[in-house]
Amino acid sequence: MRLLDGRVLVVAGNSVTGDDLTSAELYDPDSGTWSATGSMLKPRAGFPPTLLRDGRVLVGDQDGDERQGSELFDPA
């Protein structure tokens, strides 16, 4: 997810083994560097992150027809 400042947030998803992930990292395309940011509170997958107008990112989770909750990432 590209943030308003140009950095890219890579968050949650599934691993090669099918496990849901809690990781979150930021990529800065200007410098070509990665940096860790806070991990998710629980594994998230199945719902794409959504950039909100105020610059925060909503990261949700869905398992089949069940909604599992969401978290907010604040780049500030």
C-alpha positions in Angstrom: 0.0 0.0 0.0 1.6 3.3 -1.1 1.3 5.9 1.7 0.7 9.6 1.1 4.5 10.4 1.7 5.5 7.9 -1.0 6.7 5.1 1.3 5.1 1.6 0.8 3.6 -0.3 3.7 3.8 -4.1 3.4 1.7 -5.7 6.0 0.3 -9.0 7.1 -0.8 -11.6 4.5 0.1 -15.3 4.1 3.4 -17.0 4.2 4.5 -19.7 1.8 3.4 -22.3 4.3 -0.1 -20.8 4.4 0.3 -19.2 7.8 -1.2 -15.8 8.4 1.4 -13.1 9.2 1.6 -10.3 11.7 4.6 -8.6 10.2 4.6 -5.0 8.9 7.5 -3.2 7.1 8.0 0.1 5.3 9.8 0.5 2.0 11.3 3.8 1.0 11.6 3.9 -2.8 13.8 7.0 -2.6 16.5 5.4 -0.6 15.7 1.8 -1.5 15.6 0.8 2.1 13.3 -1.3 4.3 12.5 -0.6 7.9 10.5 -2.6 10.4 7.4 -1.0 11.9 5.1 -2.2 14.7 3.7 -5.7 14.1 0.0 -6.3 13.8 -1.8 -7.3 17.0 -3.0 -10.6 15.3 -2.5 -12.2 12.0 -4.4 -10.6 9.1 -5.2 -11.9 5.7 -8.0 -12.0 3.1 -8.8 -8.3 3.0 -6.7 -5.7 1.2 -5.3 -2.7 3.2 -7.2 0.5 2.5 -5.6 4.0 2.5 -7.8 6.5 4.4 -8.0 10.2 3.6 -6.1 11.1 6.7 -3.1 9.0 5.7 -3.8 6.1 8.1 -4.2 2.5 6.7 -7.1 0.2 7.6 -6.0 -3.4 7.6 -8.8 -5.9 7.9 -9.2 -9.6 8.1 -11.7 -12.0 6.8 -12.0 -15.8 7.0 -14.6 -17.1 4.7 -17.9 -15.4 5.6 -16.7 -14.4 9.1 -15.4 -11.0 9.7 -12.4 -11.1 12.1 -11.8 -7.4 12.9 -9.4 -4.7 11.7 -6.5 -2.5 12.8 -5.3 0.9 11.9 -1.8 1.7 10.9 -0.7 5.4 11.5 2.5 6.3 9.7 3.0 9.3 12.0 
